[in-house]
Amino acid sequence: MINKFIFVFFLISTSILISQNKVSYNGTIKTAKMLERQGNIESAISIYKDILKKNPTHYQSSNNLKKLYKNNQKYSEGIDFIRGQLIYSPNNTRLYLDLGEFYHLDDQKKQARATWFSGLEKFKSNKSYYRILVTLLGSYDKEESINIVLLKGREIFGKSFLAYEAGVYHQSKRMYALAMDQFILNLLYEKNNNGMAERRILLMSDNEDAQNIIEKKLILMVEKSPGKILNILSQYYFKQQKYNLALEAKKKLTSLGNKDFNSWLKIASDLNKENEFEHATSAYKFILSKKLNSKLTERALLGLAKTFENQITPSNQRFLIPYFYNDNLFFEDQFTSPNTISLENLKSSIQMYDTLMTSIKNIVLLSEVYFRIGEVQFTILQDFDKALDLFQKALENNPKSILSQKIRLRIADSFIAKGDLIKARQFLYTEQEKNPSNGITEKILLLDLFTEKPDSTIKLITSFLSEIKPTNPIFNDLMELNTILTRYNSKDSENDLSLQHFLKSEFFVRQKKIGDAIKELIYITEHYPESNILPFINLRLSTLYYKIGKFEESIQFSNKLKNTEFEDRGIILIGQIYEIKLSNIDKALESYMRLIDDYPNSIYFEPIRYHIRKIQEVKKI
């Protein structure tokens, strides 16, 4: 019992002493740091030396002292210090590495090399020593020494030892062939490479000088080890936008027995994002040609349906710039004009979704199918009753969180499009209690915009803005709407009535009643010609006429934007009409060049200048 008491007392006493020493050292180190910042280097060095006299293995003091010697180019003193430390810690790998570095910095190159390599012999089974040494040699461009370290290490640890690190070094020196040799070694022999080499190769392909080297090296190695190289070759071709070659490489990999069809689904989806619909279709059809489980088949069918859906509206129907707050929820264009769609792709998409609705078993995917076909009915066919029914079915099938939010917002949109603002309000306020979100908040404000006076909406916006931060996704939309309402809201009856007619026209736009919306805006131009909102109205008229294919009228109202803040947008819209709708490239260029000449400070200057360059390149061909 007495012995136990003595032992416990010894432990407690030792612990107290260690704690006291630690506190004491911390205060002393702070003093040394302060002296260092003041430029009193010698005093700081003296303090660290005193600590190390009492405790030769005190890590922080030793490390700080080495940094002081190195940063102040006191290399010979650093050498003496580290050699002294090795007496107390002869097996400390870091000390060997640091000693070699100090010799190198002191221009004792042979001694540096001898020290580093003696460490290789002493710590030859220590992978960490080799790894840090390669990094250190790389920082001093010691390529020959790196190769020797790699040879020695690979004799012990295998062919691919430090191949990735060596590849990174050669890449940093723009020695792409040598870098590829190392990365390929990593790919071939390193079981746990975690895709690091692949990512490095793809990163290296950003440099044009490296591209031919990468391709040749990969093609050469495909013949020797296709199973391990074809995947990165496919990724390389995809990044270089050689989509056909990317798919060919992937098909070869699959023919060798690789059954990772999730990666096929990913490449098909990525092709869709790149608007490479033909290749995306080919990828999905390849998946469907295999006898796979129902889960993969259903996802492929859904992806194929989305591919057809993405092609319903040709990419050249999209606006060059956001003419009328296109990216703001309160003014976004939700619908596709019937005269711009591809009927063939529309038919294929609907047929695919109809098939999926009856055959799909996975309820999570089924909810997405209902949502997608609902989107087609809403945005393209404008059958709001059918769309609403489909969105409600999608919600009943337990969709994932993000999809669920999209569906709820589309249900609100459907009520608004039907003109049923009472049901829209009931639905939104119920959702605000059960499933609050930024989107629901914006839809509630949208309803206020159509049903309340501008003063009321401005107050509501001000209230919301006071509760959220500028980083909130809805902040910019709210600020833009607030600016518009505040600017054009006035006690003057003419301006007040003009704004009310404008908001009524926007309600018609939400119902796909473009003709009625235009009538409201024309009414403003005819009855309130002095209203301060008139340039804004002319801008909206120009975009709405464009939307319904009345291009002469669109040009007419775009020209009325002259000498207003919206003139640059009008010029670009006229150019787009001539280029895309009237196929008059010369007239289009004339309009675009007018923007370049007259509006060098326009925020659209650079995008249009780039667009002009693309047109001119095509004309040369």
Order of alpha helices (4+ residues) and beta strands (2+ residues): alpha-alpha-alpha-alpha-alpha-alpha-alpha-alpha-alpha-alpha-alpha-alpha-alpha-alpha-alpha-alpha-alpha-alpha-alpha-alpha-alpha-alpha-alpha-alpha-alpha-alpha-alpha-alpha-alpha-alpha-alpha-alpha
